[in-house]
Amino acid sequence: MQEVLHQLDSIIEDAIANNDRIGFFAYLYRRVTAQILEEVQLKNFEDNERMEKFDVAFANYYLDAYYAYKNNTPISKSWAFAFKNKNEPLTILQHIMMGINTHINLDLGLAVSAEMYGKEIAEIENDFNKVNGILGSIVNEMQDRLSRVSSLLFLLDLAGQNTDEQIINFSLGKARELSWHNANLLWGLGMNHQKDAIDKMDLIVLSLGEFIKAPKSKIISYMLNLIARLEEKNVGKVILKLRQE
């Protein structure tokens, strides 16, 4: 897992050097990966050895997509969309959520089904739920930290009350439920019969990414544009402030 952290550090530093907003999700994901490593070291999973191996495999879906994008080789439609829009003038939160969308809604199910191939998938469910709990707590922490670089982010809560279009409350609970459903579906199909199902999942995740980028609500879209205009634009400064304890 240390090698994964080093690669994420490299992506973050490259993003800072190029003022590239791709670094926002990379920062969040490094935070998640480091926390999972700590939980493994504390032996807080049912099967810590398996979870360390799984976390590396899961991270590699993101790393492989990143390097493939950089090398102009084919990747999933949903990752291609997230990377293509990496420097669009969206809010910091939207850039983070587009990465979360693809990595949770697509990659996580793929990683679980691959890890549990030839085994009983139910054996990993408790540890899967623990990882999701870690992710949820860190995303909540991130939302608090974003106020340091996005002073008007609170407007989304006000504008989004009683609607289904709150970007800030992008349903991680539903995303994690979907990833577990996808994992079971792919596991049941077996490694040699997954392509059509993965392609369909990819299109669904792509549509979610498009929604995150451009919500249908005119009020939410207006608020997002206003928030983005007044946010810190320097990627290095944003990440530095997010890192501060």
C-alpha positions in Angstrom: 0.0 0.0 0.0 2.9 2.3 0.5 3.6 2.1 -3.3 0.0 3.2 -3.9 0.5 6.2 -1.6 3.7 7.1 -3.4 1.9 7.0 -6.8 -1.0 9.2 -5.4 1.6 11.6 -4.0 3.1 11.8 -7.5 -0.3 12.5 -9.1 -1.0 15.2 -6.5 2.4 16.9 -7.0 2.0 16.8 -10.7 -1.5 18.4 -10.4 -0.1 21.1 -8.2 2.7 21.9 -10.6 0.3 22.1 -13.5 -2.6 23.7 -11.6 -4.6 20.7 -12.7 -7.9 20.1 -10.9 -7.4 16.3 -11.2 -5.5 16.7 -8.0 -8.6 17.3 -5.9 -9.9 13.7 -6.1 -6.4 12.3 -5.9 -6.0 14.2 -2.6 -9.2 12.8 -1.2 -8.4 9.3 -2.4 -4.9 9.4 -0.8 -6.6 10.4 2.4 -8.9 7.3 2.2 -6.1 4.9 1.3 -3.9 6.1 4.1 -6.8 5.6 6.6 -7.5 2.1 5.3 -3.8 1.3 5.7 -3.9 2.5 9.3 -7.0 0.3 9.9 -5.1 -2.7 8.5 -2.1 -2.0 10.7 -4.4 -1.8 13.7 -6.0 -5.1 12.6 -9.5 -3.6 12.6 -10.8 -5.7 9.7 -12.0 -9.3 9.9 -9.3 -10.3 7.3 -6.5 -7.7 7.4 -4.2 -9.4 4.9 -7.0 -9.8 2.4 -8.1 -6.1 2.8 -4.5 -4.8 2.3 -4.4 -6.8 -0.9 -7.9 -5.7 -1.9 -7.2 -2.0 -1.3 -4.1 -2.1 -3.6 -6.2 -3.8 -6.3 -9.0 -1.3 -5.9 -6.6 1.7 -6.0 -5.0 0.2 -9.2 -8.3 0.7 -11.1 -7.9 4.4 -10.5 -4.2 4.5 -11.1 -4.5 2.4 -14.3 -7.2 4.7 -15.6 -5.1 7.8 -14.8 -2.0 6.5 -16.6 -4.0 5.2 -19.5 -5.6 8.7 -19.8 -2.2 10.3 -19.7 -1.0 7.9 -22.4 -4.1 8.3 -24.6 -5.0 4.7 -24.4 -8.7 3.4 -24.0 -10.4 3.7 -20.6 -14.0 3.4 -19.3 -16.4 6.0 -20.6 -17.0 7.3 -17.1 -13.4 7.8 -16.3 -12.8 9.4 -19.7 -15.6 11.9 -18.9 -14.2 12.7 -15.5 -10.7 13.2 -16.8 -11.9 15.2 -19.9 -13.6 17.6 -17.6 -10.7 17.9 -15.2 -10.1 21.6 -15.9 -13.7 22.7 -16.5 -14.6 25.7 -14.3 -16.7 23.6 -11.9 -16.7 23.7 -8.2 -14.0 21.9 -6.3 -16.7 19.6 -4.9 -18.0 18.7 -8.3 -14.5 17.6 -9.4 -14.2 15.5 -6.3 -17.6 13.9 -6.7 -17.0 13.0 -10.4 -14.0 11.0 -9.3 -15.9 9.4 -6.4 -18.8 8.6 -8.7 -16.7 6.5 -11.1 -14.4 4.9 -8.5 -17.2 3.8 -6.2 -20.0 3.1 -8.7 -17.9 1.3 -11.2 -14.4 0.4 -9.9 -15.4 -0.9 -6.4 -17.8 -3.5 -7.8 -15.1 -4.7 -10.2 -12.5 -4.9 -7.5 -14.7 -6.9 -5.1 -15.8 -9.4 -7.8 -12.2 -9.9 -8.9 -10.9 -10.3 -5.3 -13.6 -12.8 -4.4 -13.4 -14.9 -7.6 -13.6 -18.5 -6.7 -14.6 -17.7 -3.1 -17.8 -16.8 -1.3 -18.4 -13.1 -1.8 -20.4 -12.9 1.5 -17.1 -13.4 3.3 -15.9 -9.9 2.5 -19.2 -8.1 3.1 -18.4 -6.9 6.7 -15.0 -5.6 5.7 -16.6 -4.0 2.6 -19.0 -2.1 4.8 -16.2 -1.0 7.0 -14.3 0.5 4.1 -17.5 2.3 3.0 -17.8 3.7 6.5 -14.3 5.0 6.3 -15.1 6.6 3.0 -18.2 8.2 4.3 -16.5 9.7 7.3 -13.7 11.1 5.2 -16.1 12.7 2.7 -17.9 14.3 5.6 -14.6 15.6 6.9 -13.8 16.8 3.4 -17.0 18.8 3.2 -16.0 20.6 6.4 -12.5 21.3 5.0 -13.9 22.6 1.7 -15.3 25.6 3.6 -11.7 26.9 3.8 -11.5 27.3 0.1 -15.1 27.5 -0.9 -16.8 30.2 1.3 -20.2 30.0 -0.4 -20.5 26.2 -0.4 -23.2 26.5 2.3 -25.5 27.9 -0.3 -26.0 24.4 -1.8 -27.6 23.3 1.4 -30.0 26.2 1.3 -30.8 26.0 -2.4 -31.1 22.2 -2.4 -33.5 21.8 0.6 -36.4 19.4 -0.3 -34.9 18.5 -3.7 -33.2 15.5 -5.0 -30.5 17.5 -6.6 -28.1 18.4 -3.8 -24.6 17.9 -5.1 -23.1 18.2 -1.7 -25.3 15.4 -0.5 -24.6 13.1 -3.5 -25.8 9.9 -2.0 -22.8 7.9 -1.0 -25.1 5.5 0.8 -26.9 4.7 -2.4 -23.6 4.6 -4.3 -22.2 2.0 -1.9 -25.3 -0.1 -2.1 -25.0 0.0 -5.9 -21.4 -1.0 -5.8 -22.3 -4.0 -3.6 -25.1 -5.0 -6.0 -22.7 -4.6 -8.9 -20.1 -6.7 -7.2 -22.6 -9.5 -6.6 -23.8 -9.4 -10.2 -20.3 -9.5 -11.7 -19.2 -12.2 -9.2 -22.2 -14.3 -10.2 -21.5 -13.9 -13.9 -17.9 -15.0 -13.5 -14.8 -13.4 -14.9 -15.4 -14.6 -18.5 -18.9 -13.3 -18.9 -18.8 -9.8 -17.5 -18.1 -7.5 -20.4 -21.7 -6.6 -21.4 -22.7 -6.0 -17.8 -19.6 -3.8 -17.2 -20.4 -1.8 -20.3 -23.9 -1.2 -19.1 -22.7 -0.2 -15.7 -20.2 2.2 -17.3 -23.0 4.0 -19.2 -25.0 4.4 -16.0 -22.0 5.8 -14.1 -21.3 8.1 -17.1 -24.9 9.5 -16.8 -24.4 10.1 -13.1 -21.2 12.0 -13.9 -23.0 14.1 -16.4 -25.6 14.9 -13.8 -22.9 15.9 -11.3 -21.4 18.2 -13.9 -24.7 19.8 -15.0 -27.7 19.3 -12.6 -31.1 19.8 -14.1 -32.2 22.3 -11.5 -31.6 25.8 -12.7 -31.3 27.0 -9.1 -28.6 24.5 -8.2 -26.8 25.2 -11.5 -26.8 28.9 -10.7 -25.5 28.4 -7.2 -22.7 26.1 -8.5 -21.6 28.7 -11.0 -21.6 31.4 -8.3 -19.7 29.2 -5.9 -17.1 28.2 -8.6 -16.5 31.9 -9.5 -15.6 32.8 -6.0 -13.5 29.7 -5.0 -9.8 29.6 -4.8 -8.4 28.8 -8.2 -4.9 27.8 -7.4 -4.8 24.0 -7.0 -1.7 24.1 -4.8 -3.3 26.5 -2.4 -6.5 24.5 -2.3 -4.7 21.3 -1.5 -2.5 23.0 1.1 -5.5 24.3 2.9 -7.3 21.0 2.7 -4.3 19.3 4.3 -4.2 21.7 7.3 -5.3 20.2 10.6 
